[in-house]
Amino acid sequence: MLYAAYEAHRAALDGARAVSRAAMDGLDLLPAAVAGLEPVRRLRAAHQIFVDTAVTHSRLPFGIDKVGVGSDVVAVHEQAVARTPFCTLLRFVKDLPAQAPAQPRVLLVAPMSGHFATLLTGTVRTLLPDHDVYITDWHNARDVGLEHGPFGLDEFVDHVVEFLAVLGPRAHVLAVCQPVVPVLAAVALMAEDRNIAQPASMTLVAGPVDVDVSPTQVNALATDAPPGWFRDTVITTVPPPHAGAGRLVYPGFLQLTGFVAMNPRRHLDAHVGLYEALVAGDRARSQATREFYDEYLAVADLPAEIYLDTIEQTFRQNRLARGELTWRGRPVRPDRITRTGLLTVEGENDDICGPGQTMAAHELCTRIPPFRRRHHLQAGVGHFGVFSGRRWEGQVYPTVRSFIAANS
């Protein structure tokens, strides 16, 4: 019922937005002298914001078609190198000269957090000049048929192991936010199995390794709710005509609502600023804000299993930090990792994953030599600032790049 009600509400708003688009087209036909009047500009800006705040359920393009490598600019194209019902392993292939040296292969594991992997477009763009980049392009769960079965924490670990095998020995893995736990579990299992594809380095960025450290509002929400509350309240069934009709999911629109509710003033201020920029004709400022919200409002549903596993095993029981995490009944032992370097990255002002939660990985991976470990606490940034934006590019990324190079 919840999903069906949402779809009906969205359809109604789509009709209203169609009216706003028609109004904008009409305003654009006015003579320049009339269109330039402040009341007209304000009216058009209001229609523009209403149109732009539509929630979508389709992945936007990464839009990376070229990148600078050294003194050259080379073309980039996307290549699907592996595919499962739940994910496509996407490689960003660069047209490098034949004599160019091989670059370190990096598996970028995107979060299943209600958004698409394109949320990490800035991360990919920054990594590309120096690395051969692959990303987990997770599919929207509402488009995955029931015949493909469940997708929980065990299946997530399976995907990481399988994709690292595709990249081959001595690759590197970088996990952002929620996948930090399954990535650490996958590397631990590969180390114990002496899997030749275990990565040369593992970079964990702003993820909940130990949620007892610096608990945040997210941790409190997960732990304060009564047992079964999430399953009974926020899990719903995908309605027809979607390919995944009948699948239980945590809807992306609910996750988006939760994110906005955590910082309503920030989003309100951003849209007030956008409105004023549109009225003033400040294209650069308005375009940057509109591009951010185009991505932010593109939502993906999560399989109910991975959402509930994350709530229960990561946040409520903190199983990885307490040595109780298992994969298909088998204990996960991070202390078996010896050959993979470990870099942890956190943001000083992160209100989703508090400082110290990711650094706790060092206490679990006791057999990684000290010279193959590093921790980076980035001053002055929140959650998104550790993998996108100016501080990521200028201060976090140089640490990541040097660490990968040192472990190649």
C-alpha positions as CSV (number, residue, x, y, z in Angstrom):
1,M,0.0,0.0,0.0
2,L,2.8,2.4,0.9
3,Y,4.5,2.1,-2.5
4,A,1.2,2.2,-4.4
5,A,0.2,5.4,-2.5
6,Y,3.6,7.0,-3.4
7,E,3.2,6.1,-7.1
8,A,-0.3,7.8,-7.1
9,H,1.1,10.9,-5.4
10,R,4.0,11.0,-7.8
11,A,1.7,10.7,-10.8
12,A,-0.4,13.7,-9.6
13,L,2.7,15.8,-9.1
14,D,4.0,14.8,-12.6
15,G,0.8,16.4,-14.0
16,A,1.3,19.6,-12.0
17,R,5.0,19.7,-13.2
18,A,3.8,19.3,-16.8
19,V,1.7,22.5,-16.3
20,S,4.8,24.3,-14.9
21,R,6.9,23.2,-17.9
22,A,4.2,24.7,-20.2
23,A,4.2,27.9,-18.2
24,M,8.0,28.1,-18.5
25,D,7.7,27.6,-22.3
26,G,5.2,30.4,-22.4
27,L,7.3,32.8,-20.3
28,D,10.3,32.1,-22.6
29,L,8.3,33.3,-25.6
30,L,7.8,36.8,-24.0
31,P,9.7,39.7,-25.5
32,A,13.1,40.3,-23.8
33,A,11.9,43.5,-22.2
34,V,9.0,41.8,-20.5
35,A,10.9,38.6,-19.7
36,G,13.5,40.7,-17.9
37,L,11.1,42.2,-15.4
38,E,11.7,41.0,-11.9
39,P,8.2,39.6,-11.3
40,V,8.4,37.5,-14.5
41,R,11.9,36.3,-13.6
42,R,10.7,35.3,-10.1
43,L,7.7,33.5,-11.5
44,R,9.8,31.5,-13.9
45,A,12.3,30.7,-11.2
46,A,9.5,29.3,-9.0
47,H,8.3,27.1,-11.8
48,Q,11.9,25.9,-12.5
49,I,12.4,24.8,-8.9
50,F,9.1,23.0,-8.8
51,V,10.0,21.1,-12.0
52,D,13.6,20.3,-10.8
53,T,12.4,18.8,-7.4
54,A,10.9,15.8,-9.1
55,V,12.1,12.5,-7.6
56,T,13.3,10.0,-10.4
57,H,14.0,6.3,-10.4
58,S,16.5,6.1,-13.3
59,R,20.2,6.3,-13.1
60,L,21.7,9.5,-14.6
61,P,24.7,9.1,-16.9
62,F,28.2,9.3,-15.4
63,G,29.0,11.7,-18.3
64,I,32.7,11.1,-18.2
65,D,33.9,11.1,-21.8
66,K,37.4,12.4,-21.5
67,V,40.1,12.9,-18.8
68,G,43.5,14.4,-18.5
69,V,46.4,11.9,-18.1
70,G,49.7,13.7,-17.7
71,S,49.9,16.3,-20.4
72,D,47.3,14.5,-22.7
73,V,43.6,14.4,-22.8
74,V,42.3,11.0,-23.6
75,A,38.8,9.6,-24.4
76,V,36.9,7.6,-21.9
77,H,34.2,5.0,-22.5
78,E,32.2,2.7,-20.3
79,Q,32.5,-1.0,-20.6
80,A,30.4,-3.6,-18.7
81,V,32.9,-6.3,-17.8
82,A,30.6,-8.5,-15.6
83,R,26.9,-8.5,-14.8
84,T,24.6,-10.1,-12.3
85,P,20.8,-9.5,-11.8
86,F,21.7,-7.0,-9.1
87,C,24.8,-5.2,-10.4
88,T,26.9,-4.3,-13.4
89,L,30.7,-4.1,-13.0
90,L,31.5,-1.1,-15.0
91,R,34.9,-0.2,-16.2
92,F,35.9,3.3,-17.4
93,V,38.2,2.5,-20.3
94,K,40.7,5.2,-21.3
95,D,42.2,5.3,-24.8
96,L,45.8,5.4,-23.6
97,P,48.7,5.0,-26.0
98,A,49.9,1.4,-26.5
99,Q,53.2,2.1,-24.8
100,A,51.6,3.7,-21.7
101,P,52.4,1.9,-18.5
102,A,49.7,-0.1,-16.8
103,Q,47.8,1.8,-14.1
104,P,46.7,0.3,-10.8
105,R,43.3,-1.4,-11.1
106,V,40.8,-0.1,-8.5
107,L,37.4,-1.5,-7.7
108,L,35.3,1.3,-6.4
109,V,32.4,-0.2,-4.3
110,A,29.5,2.2,-4.3
111,P,27.0,2.2,-1.5
112,M,23.5,0.7,-1.7
113,S,22.0,3.6,0.2
114,G,19.0,4.7,-1.8
115,H,21.0,6.4,-4.6
116,F,22.7,5.1,-7.7
117,A,26.4,4.7,-8.2
118,T,26.5,7.9,-10.1
119,L,26.6,9.6,-6.7
120,L,30.3,8.8,-6.9
121,T,30.8,10.4,-10.3
122,G,33.2,13.0,-8.7
123,T,35.1,10.2,-7.0
124,V,35.5,8.3,-10.3
125,R,36.6,11.5,-12.2
126,T,39.3,12.2,-9.6
127,L,40.6,8.6,-9.6
128,L,40.7,8.2,-13.4
129,P,43.9,10.0,-14.4
130,D,46.0,7.7,-12.2
131,H,44.0,4.5,-12.1
132,D,42.2,1.9,-14.1
133,V,38.8,2.3,-12.4
134,Y,35.9,-0.2,-12.1
135,I,32.7,0.6,-10.2
136,T,29.8,-1.5,-8.8
137,D,26.8,-0.1,-10.7
138,W,24.0,-1.4,-8.5
139,H,20.6,-2.0,-10.2
140,N,17.4,-0.5,-8.8
141,A,15.8,-3.4,-6.8
142,R,12.4,-2.7,-8.2
143,D,13.7,-3.7,-11.6
144,V,15.0,-7.1,-10.4
145,G,12.5,-10.0,-10.8
146,L,11.7,-12.3,-7.9
147,E,13.2,-15.2,-9.8
148,H,16.6,-13.9,-9.0
149,G,16.2,-14.5,-5.3
150,P,17.2,-12.4,-2.3
151,F,20.1,-10.0,-1.9
152,G,21.4,-9.6,1.6
153,L,24.8,-9.2,3.3
154,D,26.0,-12.6,2.2
155,E,25.2,-11.8,-1.5
156,F,26.9,-8.4,-1.2
157,V,30.1,-10.2,0.0
158,D,29.8,-12.7,-2.9
159,H,29.7,-9.8,-5.3
160,V,32.9,-8.2,-3.9
161,V,34.8,-11.5,-4.1
162,E,33.5,-12.2,-7.6
163,F,34.4,-8.7,-8.9
164,L,37.8,-8.7,-7.4
165,A,38.4,-12.0,-9.2
166,V,37.5,-10.3,-12.4
167,L,40.1,-7.5,-11.8
168,G,42.7,-10.2,-10.9
169,P,45.7,-10.3,-8.5
170,R,47.2,-7.2,-7.0
171,A,44.2,-5.0,-7.7
172,H,42.9,-2.5,-5.1
173,V,39.5,-1.9,-3.5
174,L,38.0,1.3,-2.3
175,A,34.7,1.2,-0.4
176,V,32.5,4.2,0.4
177,C,30.2,4.3,3.4
178,Q,27.8,1.3,3.8
179,P,29.8,-1.3,1.8
180,V,32.9,-0.9,4.1
181,V,31.6,-3.8,6.3
182,P,31.0,-6.3,3.5
183,V,34.2,-5.3,1.7
184,L,36.2,-5.8,4.9
185,A,34.5,-9.2,5.3
186,A,35.2,-10.2,1.7
187,V,38.9,-9.4,2.0
188,A,39.1,-11.3,5.3
189,L,37.5,-14.4,3.7
190,M,39.8,-14.1,0.6
191,A,42.9,-13.8,2.9
192,E,41.8,-16.9,4.9
193,D,41.3,-18.8,1.7
194,R,44.6,-17.6,0.2
195,N,42.6,-16.4,-2.8
196,I,45.1,-15.1,-5.4
197,A,42.7,-12.2,-6.1
198,Q,42.9,-10.7,-2.6
199,P,43.6,-7.0,-3.1
200,A,46.9,-5.3,-2.7
201,S,45.2,-2.5,-0.7
202,M,41.9,-1.7,0.8
203,T,40.7,1.8,1.4
204,L,37.7,2.2,3.7
205,V,35.9,5.6,3.5
206,A,33.4,6.8,6.2
207,G,31.9,3.4,6.9
208,P,30.4,1.9,10.1
209,V,33.0,-0.7,11.2
210,D,32.3,-0.1,14.9
211,V,29.1,1.9,15.6
212,D,29.8,2.0,19.3
213,V,32.4,4.7,18.6
214,S,31.1,8.2,18.3
215,P,27.4,7.2,17.7
216,T,25.4,9.5,15.5
217,Q,21.7,10.2,14.9
218,V,21.8,7.4,12.3
219,N,23.0,5.0,15.0
220,A,20.4,6.1,17.5
221,L,17.6,5.7,15.0
222,A,18.7,2.1,14.2
223,T,19.1,1.1,17.9
224,D,16.2,2.9,19.6
225,A,13.5,1.4,17.4
226,P,11.8,-1.7,18.8
227,P,12.7,-5.1,17.3
228,G,10.9,-5.6,14.0
229,W,9.9,-2.0,13.7
230,F,11.9,-1.5,10.4
231,R,10.5,-4.6,8.8
232,D,6.9,-3.7,9.8
233,T,7.1,0.0,9.0
234,V,9.5,0.8,6.1
235,I,9.7,-2.4,4.1
236,T,7.1,-2.5,1.3
237,T,6.3,-4.5,-1.8
238,V,7.1,-3.3,-5.3
239,P,3.8,-2.9,-7.2
240,P,3.1,-3.7,-10.9
241,P,4.1,-2.9,-13.6
242,H,7.7,-2.9,-12.5
243,A,9.9,-6.0,-13.3
244,G,10.4,-6.6,-9.6
245,A,6.7,-6.6,-8.7
246,G,6.3,-8.5,-5.5
247,R,9.8,-8.0,-4.3
248,L,10.2,-6.6,-0.8
249,V,12.2,-3.4,-0.7
250,Y,13.3,-0.4,1.3
251,P,12.1,2.3,-1.1
252,G,14.6,4.9,-2.2
253,F,12.1,7.7,-1.7
254,L,12.0,6.8,2.1
255,Q,15.8,6.9,2.3
256,L,15.7,10.3,0.6
257,T,13.1,11.6,3.0
258,G,15.3,10.5,5.9
259,F,18.4,12.2,4.6
260,V,16.5,15.4,4.0
261,A,14.9,15.2,7.5
262,M,18.4,15.0,9.0
263,N,19.4,18.5,7.6
264,P,16.2,20.3,6.5
265,R,17.7,23.7,7.0
266,R,20.6,22.9,4.7
267,H,18.3,21.8,1.9
268,L,16.0,24.8,2.4
269,D,18.9,27.2,2.3
270,A,20.2,25.5,-0.8
271,H,16.9,26.0,-2.6
272,V,16.5,29.6,-1.4
273,G,20.0,30.2,-2.8
274,L,19.0,28.4,-6.1
275,Y,15.9,30.6,-6.4
276,E,17.8,33.8,-6.0
277,A,20.5,32.6,-8.4
278,L,17.8,31.8,-11.1
279,V,16.2,35.2,-10.6
280,A,19.6,36.9,-10.9
281,G,20.5,34.9,-14.0
282,D,23.6,33.5,-12.2
283,R,24.0,30.4,-14.5
284,A,27.2,29.0,-12.9
285,R,25.8,29.1,-9.4
286,S,22.3,27.7,-10.3
287,Q,23.8,25.0,-12.5
288,A,26.0,23.6,-9.8
289,T,23.0,23.4,-7.4
290,R,20.7,21.9,-10.0
291,E,23.2,19.2,-11.0
292,F,23.7,18.2,-7.3
293,Y,20.0,17.8,-6.8
294,D,19.5,16.0,-10.1
295,E,21.7,13.3,-8.7
296,Y,20.4,13.6,-5.1
297,L,16.8,13.1,-6.2
298,A,17.5,10.1,-8.4
299,V,16.7,7.2,-6.0
300,A,17.0,3.5,-6.1
301,D,15.2,0.9,-4.0
302,L,17.2,-1.5,-1.8
303,P,16.4,-5.2,-1.5
304,A,14.8,-5.6,1.9
305,E,17.4,-8.2,2.9
306,I,20.5,-5.9,2.6
307,Y,18.7,-3.1,4.4
308,L,17.5,-5.3,7.3
309,D,20.9,-7.1,7.5
310,T,22.6,-3.7,7.8
311,I,20.2,-2.5,10.4
312,E,20.4,-5.7,12.5
313,Q,24.0,-6.9,12.0
314,T,25.9,-3.6,11.6
315,F,23.9,-1.1,13.7
316,R,22.0,-3.1,16.3
317,Q,24.4,-5.9,17.0
318,N,27.7,-4.4,15.8
319,R,28.8,-7.9,14.8
320,L,31.9,-7.1,12.9
321,A,33.5,-5.1,15.7
322,R,32.5,-7.7,18.3
323,G,33.9,-10.6,16.3
324,E,30.5,-12.1,15.7
325,L,30.0,-11.5,11.9
326,T,29.5,-14.5,9.7
327,W,29.2,-15.2,6.0
328,R,26.9,-18.1,5.2
329,G,27.5,-19.4,8.7
330,R,31.3,-19.1,8.5
331,P,33.1,-16.7,10.9
332,V,34.6,-13.6,9.4
333,R,38.2,-13.1,10.8
334,P,39.8,-9.7,9.8
335,D,42.9,-10.8,11.7
336,R,43.6,-13.2,8.9
337,I,44.4,-10.3,6.5
338,T,48.2,-10.0,6.2
339,R,49.0,-9.0,2.5
340,T,46.5,-6.2,2.0
341,G,47.3,-2.7,3.0
342,L,44.7,-0.8,5.0
343,L,43.8,2.9,4.6
344,T,40.9,4.4,6.5
345,V,39.4,7.8,5.8
346,E,37.0,9.8,7.9
347,G,35.5,13.3,8.0
348,E,35.8,15.5,11.1
349,N,32.2,16.7,10.9
350,D,30.6,13.5,9.6
351,D,27.1,13.3,11.1
352,I,26.3,9.9,9.4
353,C,29.4,7.9,10.3
354,G,31.1,9.4,13.3
355,P,34.9,9.8,13.5
356,G,36.5,6.7,14.9
357,Q,33.9,4.3,13.5
358,T,36.0,3.5,10.3
359,M,39.4,3.8,12.0
360,A,38.3,0.9,14.2
361,A,39.2,-1.4,11.3
362,H,42.8,-1.1,12.4
363,E,42.0,-2.7,15.7
364,L,40.4,-5.7,13.9
365,C,43.1,-6.2,11.2
366,T,45.9,-6.9,13.8
367,R,48.2,-8.8,11.4
368,I,48.6,-6.1,8.8
369,P,52.1,-4.7,9.3
370,P,52.3,-1.1,10.6
371,F,54.0,0.2,7.5
372,R,51.0,-1.0,5.4
373,R,48.5,1.0,7.4
374,R,47.4,4.6,7.4
375,H,44.5,6.7,8.8
376,H,43.4,10.0,7.4
377,L,41.0,12.3,9.3
378,Q,40.0,15.1,7.0
379,A,39.4,18.4,8.8
380,G,36.4,20.6,8.0
381,V,34.2,18.1,6.1
382,G,31.1,16.1,6.6
383,H,30.1,12.7,5.2
384,F,30.1,13.6,1.5
385,G,33.2,15.8,1.7
386,V,35.5,12.8,2.1
387,F,34.7,11.4,-1.3
388,S,33.6,14.4,-3.4
389,G,34.2,18.1,-3.7
390,R,37.2,20.4,-3.2
391,R,38.6,18.8,0.0
392,W,38.4,15.3,-1.5
393,E,40.2,16.3,-4.6
394,G,42.9,18.5,-2.9
395,Q,43.5,16.8,0.4
396,V,42.0,13.3,0.7
397,Y,42.7,12.0,-2.8
398,P,46.5,12.6,-2.7
399,T,46.6,10.4,0.4
400,V,44.6,7.7,-1.4
401,R,46.7,7.9,-4.5
402,S,50.0,7.6,-2.6
403,F,48.7,4.7,-0.5
404,I,47.6,2.8,-3.6
405,A,51.0,3.5,-5.3
406,A,52.9,2.4,-2.2
407,N,51.0,-0.9,-2.2
408,S,51.1,-1.6,-5.9
